[in-house]
Amino acid sequence: TAYGIHLGVTTPTASNLLDDYEEGTWTPTMIGQTVSGSLSYSYQNGRYVKVGQMVTAYCYVECNTVNSPLAGNLQIYGFPFAVYNASATYPALTIGYSVGFPSTASATTGYGAPNTTYAQIQTMASGDGRDNLSTGTNAGNINGDEGLVLSMTYKSN
């Protein structure tokens, strides 16, 4: 017998059984899309709530030192569950606070990719709506002391 709550019905069936609720923590990390690199962190605080297949994950992640350079678009790794694996389905990531990034490359938004546990960060850099946030010569260099407060609600596998 399955345990849980049957929602909105007078006759319980498997399709209306809510039997999965979970809260927990996760550890967000910043990496580069093409070269992961290595960062040291001031903060890596993440929490989530999962109800059925719906996950809301949020975090504050801030690096303080670049140990080895990263390259490509910035990605936030470590989301607690993989994004639902459906083609052309990308949940939106919301950035509530961004600190330490050059003003021409402030992180503004992002998205989760199907069947992954990371989100791709996007910027509004001059001349390009999607610039790299990486070490090197790009407008969005990561040099240490960059931080993000973000959240993403998504369907999990």
C-alpha positions as MATLAB code, in Angstrom:
seq = 'TAYGIHLGVTTPTASNLLDDYEEGTWTPTMIGQTVSGSLSYSYQNGRYVKVGQMVTAYCYVECNTVNSPLAGNLQIYGFPFAVYNASATYPALTIGYSVGFPSTASATTGYGAPNTTYAQIQTMASGDGRDNLSTGTNAGNINGDEGLVLSMTYKSN';
ca = [
       0.000    0.000    0.000;
       1.326    3.419   -0.954;
       1.277    6.117    1.694;
       0.622    9.775    1.023;
      -2.206   12.172    0.292;
      -4.686   11.751   -2.545;
      -5.401   15.178   -4.015;
      -8.725   16.482   -5.307;
     -10.606   13.194   -5.569;
     -13.182   11.080   -3.794;
     -11.739    7.839   -5.206;
      -7.994    7.453   -4.672;
      -5.851    6.348   -7.606;
      -2.103    6.157   -8.162;
      -2.204    9.189  -10.485;
      -3.467   11.530   -7.756;
      -1.273   10.246   -4.906;
       1.235   12.743   -3.516;
       3.783   10.538   -1.776;
       7.004   12.512   -2.132;
       7.945   15.548   -0.037;
      11.525   16.391    0.835;
      13.598   19.314    2.128;
      17.359   19.434    2.212;
      20.636   21.142    1.437;
      22.957   21.138   -1.555;
      26.396   22.557   -2.285;
      26.558   24.885   -5.299;
      29.821   25.268   -7.226;
      30.848   27.606  -10.057;
      32.613   26.064  -13.040;
      33.374   26.973  -16.631;
      31.516   25.317  -19.497;
      34.622   24.392  -21.524;
      37.285   24.360  -18.767;
      35.971   23.666  -15.273;
      38.732   25.508  -13.418;
      38.982   25.576   -9.656;
      37.688   28.166   -7.198;
      37.773   28.590   -3.441;
      34.556   29.806   -1.849;
      33.414   32.229    0.821;
      29.862   30.827    0.648;
      28.282   27.677   -0.790;
      24.861   27.569    0.824;
      22.006   25.810   -0.959;
      18.577   24.558    0.119;
      15.719   22.865   -1.710;
      12.127   21.703   -1.369;
      10.837   18.819   -3.508;
       7.110   18.084   -3.804;
       6.433   15.207   -6.168;
       8.582   15.927   -9.229;
       8.675   19.706   -8.654;
      11.880   21.056   -7.141;
      12.596   24.581   -5.937;
      16.311   25.024   -5.281;
      17.957   28.222   -4.127;
      21.437   29.222   -3.029;
      24.079   31.808   -2.302;
      27.455   30.987   -3.831;
      30.468   33.304   -3.713;
      34.046   32.579   -4.714;
      37.005   34.327   -3.129;
      39.992   32.871   -5.023;
      40.618   31.496   -8.516;
      42.941   28.493   -8.053;
      42.987   27.552  -11.738;
      41.344   29.426  -14.640;
      37.947   28.483  -15.977;
      36.738   29.051  -19.518;
      33.404   29.266  -21.276;
      30.055   30.285  -19.871;
      29.702   30.135  -16.108;
      27.686   27.201  -14.804;
      26.316   26.527  -11.336;
      26.695   22.834  -10.508;
      25.292   20.638   -7.787;
      21.523   21.089   -8.052;
      19.971   18.349   -5.914;
      18.020   16.603   -8.701;
      18.436   16.396  -12.477;
      16.195   18.570  -14.646;
      13.430   16.592  -16.360;
      14.731   15.047  -19.563;
      12.519   16.532  -22.267;
      13.881   18.061  -25.465;
      13.632   21.846  -25.719;
      12.520   22.147  -22.079;
      14.750   24.543  -20.172;
      13.553   25.834  -16.792;
      14.386   29.472  -16.125;
      16.827   30.372  -13.396;
      16.274   33.626  -11.535;
      19.170   35.664  -10.201;
      18.135   37.834   -7.289;
      21.569   39.272   -6.533;
      24.886   39.440   -8.345;
      28.053   40.898   -6.832;
      31.632   41.375   -8.013;
      31.106   40.877  -11.739;
      32.199   43.670  -14.102;
      29.304   46.022  -14.813;
      29.401   45.077  -18.504;
      28.875   41.412  -17.668;
      26.603   41.199  -14.649;
      24.896   37.858  -14.442;
      21.228   38.465  -15.232;
      19.545   35.119  -15.860;
      20.111   31.476  -16.653;
      18.485   28.130  -17.369;
      18.721   24.464  -16.491;
      19.539   21.938  -19.197;
      17.529   18.687  -19.557;
      18.894   15.672  -17.653;
      21.620   17.700  -15.865;
      22.228   19.054  -12.376;
      23.599   22.422  -13.469;
      22.368   25.780  -14.699;
      23.934   27.895  -17.431;
      24.382   31.553  -16.461;
      23.677   34.256  -19.035;
      24.775   37.896  -19.059;
      23.889   41.089  -20.828;
      27.343   42.091  -22.065;
      27.816   44.869  -24.602;
      27.293   43.673  -28.162;
      26.165   40.214  -27.091;
      23.265   39.112  -24.932;
      25.147   35.951  -23.926;
      28.796   36.531  -23.034;
      31.341   34.324  -21.282;
      31.818   34.745  -17.557;
      35.272   33.215  -17.399;
      38.855   33.964  -16.560;
      40.855   35.407  -19.420;
      40.196   38.366  -21.675;
      36.400   38.172  -21.925;
      34.189   40.972  -20.600;
      32.985   38.807  -17.729;
      36.224   37.727  -16.083;
      36.040   35.810  -12.826;
      38.886   36.998  -10.653;
      37.575   36.107   -7.176;
      34.914   37.737   -4.971;
      32.049   37.130   -7.433;
      28.776   35.927   -5.962;
      25.226   35.017   -6.903;
      21.940   34.527   -5.099;
      19.708   32.434   -7.341;
      16.744   30.095   -7.490;
      15.265   27.671   -9.985;
      11.967   25.795   -9.917;
      11.908   22.806  -12.209;
      10.460   19.378  -12.866;
      12.830   16.546  -12.000;
      13.186   13.127  -13.623;
];
